[in-house]
């Protein structure tokens, strides 16, 4: 396979999910939370999914649903039906929860630490290790790191009005990253004070 990691804009995209079990529900929540239009085909969906806007369709409508959607997710225990839907989904983005190698879209384990979204994919070799690696990453990233991201974003916006050259802006951002007082303030969770301090640094450029 020639997989590469990307972030895909899915707001207002049509997502068809074959299945209504645990995996299908997780996938549905993920796309609904990002603003997708989601239809599941199966027996039953939760009130939570219905409240978020998900629609339940009968399994007899899969041909129509494949034509309607932009993304197909196969999360059914019925392999024959999954194989059929996969076959008629040519030209679509297809995620196969049962056989990832047979689709062209992988939905990796993903989690947030503050504003940072982190995705893990082991090539299907070990979902268990993906969970273990997640724990290690969560224990490594500190609250200071998250504040630093917010401060860097704030600085980037200020610097765009002061330094037209992107490379020069990058060098200044690096200086701010390594500034002792900035680091002291962020260690003490004083983001607002850090913003005031860097405003002075940037104003004097």
C-alpha positions in Angstrom: 0.0 0.0 0.0 1.1 3.6 -0.6 -0.5 5.2 2.5 0.6 8.6 3.8 -0.8 10.5 6.8 -3.0 13.5 6.0 -5.8 15.6 7.6 -8.9 15.6 5.5 -11.6 18.4 5.6 -14.8 16.5 6.2 -17.2 19.3 7.2 -20.4 18.9 5.1 -19.1 15.7 3.5 -21.5 12.8 3.2 -20.4 9.7 5.1 -22.1 6.3 4.7 -21.3 3.7 7.5 -22.2 0.1 6.9 -22.9 -1.3 10.4 -24.2 0.0 13.7 -22.0 -1.7 16.2 -19.3 -0.4 18.5 -16.8 0.4 15.8 -19.4 2.0 13.5 -20.6 4.1 16.4 -17.1 5.4 17.1 -16.6 6.3 13.5 -20.0 8.0 13.3 -19.3 10.1 16.4 -15.9 11.1 15.0 -17.4 12.4 11.7 -20.5 13.9 13.3 -18.3 15.9 15.7 -16.5 17.4 12.6 -19.7 18.4 10.9 -20.2 15.6 8.4 -23.6 14.3 7.3 -23.7 10.7 8.5 -26.0 7.8 7.5 -25.6 4.3 9.1 -27.1 1.2 7.7 -28.0 -1.5 10.2 -30.4 -2.4 13.0 -30.2 0.3 15.6 -28.3 3.5 16.6 -28.2 5.3 19.9 -30.1 8.4 20.9 -26.8 10.2 21.2 -26.1 9.6 17.4 -29.7 10.6 16.5 -29.3 13.8 18.6 -26.1 14.6 16.7 -27.9 14.3 13.4 -27.1 10.7 12.3 -29.7 8.9 10.2 -30.5 5.2 10.3 -31.2 3.5 7.0 -32.2 -0.1 6.1 -29.5 -2.4 4.7 -31.5 -2.8 1.5 -30.5 0.8 0.6 -26.8 0.3 0.4 -26.5 0.9 -3.4 -28.3 4.3 -3.1 -26.2 5.2 -0.1 -22.9 4.5 -1.9 -24.0 6.8 -4.7 -24.9 9.5 -2.2 -21.8 9.5 -0.1 -18.2 10.9 -0.4 -16.8 8.5 2.2 -17.7 4.8 2.8 -16.9 3.1 6.1 -17.3 -0.6 6.3 -17.8 -1.7 9.9 -20.1 -4.6 9.6 -19.7 -8.2 10.7 -21.2 -9.3 7.4 -18.1 -9.9 5.2 -20.0 -10.8 2.1 -22.0 -7.5 2.3 -18.9 -5.5 3.1 -17.2 -7.1 0.1 -20.1 -6.1 -2.1 -20.2 -2.5 -0.9 -16.5 -2.2 -1.3 -16.8 -3.5 -4.9 -19.5 -0.9 -5.8 -17.6 1.9 -4.1 -15.0 2.4 -6.8 -13.8 6.0 -6.9 -14.8 6.7 -3.3 -12.7 7.0 -0.2 -13.3 3.6 1.5 -12.3 2.7 5.1 -12.6 -1.0 5.9 -12.5 -1.6 9.6 -12.5 -5.4 9.0 -9.7 -5.4 6.4 -7.8 -2.1 6.4 -5.5 -3.3 3.6 -8.5 -3.5 1.2 -9.5 0.1 1.6 -7.8 3.3 0.6 -8.6 5.3 3.8 -7.3 4.5 7.2 -8.8 6.1 10.3 -6.1 5.9 13.0 -6.4 6.0 16.7 -6.5 9.8 17.5 -6.7 11.9 20.7 -6.3 15.5 21.8 -4.0 17.1 24.3 -5.2 20.7 24.5 -5.4 22.0 20.9 -3.0 19.3 19.7 -4.5 16.3 17.8 -2.2 13.2 17.7 -2.9 10.2 15.5 -1.2 6.8 15.7 -1.1 4.1 13.1 0.9 0.9 13.4 0.1 -0.3 9.9 -2.5 -2.6 11.4 0.3 -4.6 13.1 -0.6 -3.8 16.7 -3.6 -1.8 17.9 -2.5 -2.7 21.4 0.8 -1.0 21.0 -1.0 2.0 19.5 -2.8 2.3 22.9 0.5 1.9 24.8 2.2 4.5 22.7 -0.7 6.9 23.3 -0.1 6.6 27.1 3.6 7.4 26.7 2.8 10.4 24.5 0.2 11.7 27.0 2.7 11.4 29.9 5.4 13.3 27.9 3.5 16.4 26.7 3.1 18.9 29.5 0.7 21.7 30.1 3.6 24.1 29.4 3.9 22.6 25.9 0.3 23.4 25.2 0.7 27.0 26.5 3.7 27.3 24.3 1.7 26.4 21.2 -0.9 29.1 22.1 1.9 31.7 22.6 3.6 30.8 19.4 0.4 31.2 17.5 -0.1 34.6 19.1 3.5 35.6 18.2 3.2 34.4 14.6 0.2 36.7 14.1 2.0 39.7 15.6 5.2 39.1 13.6 3.3 38.9 10.3 2.8 42.7 10.6 6.4 43.3 11.5 8.6 40.9 9.5 7.6 40.1 5.9 10.2 37.4 5.4 9.0 33.9 6.6 12.5 32.7 7.4 13.2 35.8 9.5 9.9 35.2 11.3 10.8 31.6 12.0 14.1 32.7 13.5 12.4 35.2 15.8 9.8 32.6 16.9 12.7 30.3 17.8 14.3 33.0 19.9 11.0 33.5 21.7 10.7 29.7 22.2 14.2 29.7 23.9 13.7 32.9 25.9 14.3 32.3 29.6 11.6 34.6 30.9 9.0 33.2 28.5 9.8 29.7 29.7 9.6 30.8 33.4 6.2 32.4 32.8 4.8 29.4 31.0 6.1 27.1 33.7 4.0 29.1 36.1 1.0 29.0 33.7 1.1 32.8 33.2 0.2 32.9 29.6 -1.3 36.4 29.7 1.9 37.8 31.2 4.0 35.9 28.7 1.9 37.6 25.9 2.5 41.0 27.3 6.2 40.3 27.6 6.6 39.1 24.0 4.5 42.0 22.7 7.4 44.2 24.1 10.0 42.1 22.4 8.2 42.3 19.1 7.4 46.0 19.4 11.1 46.7 19.7 12.1 44.9 16.5 
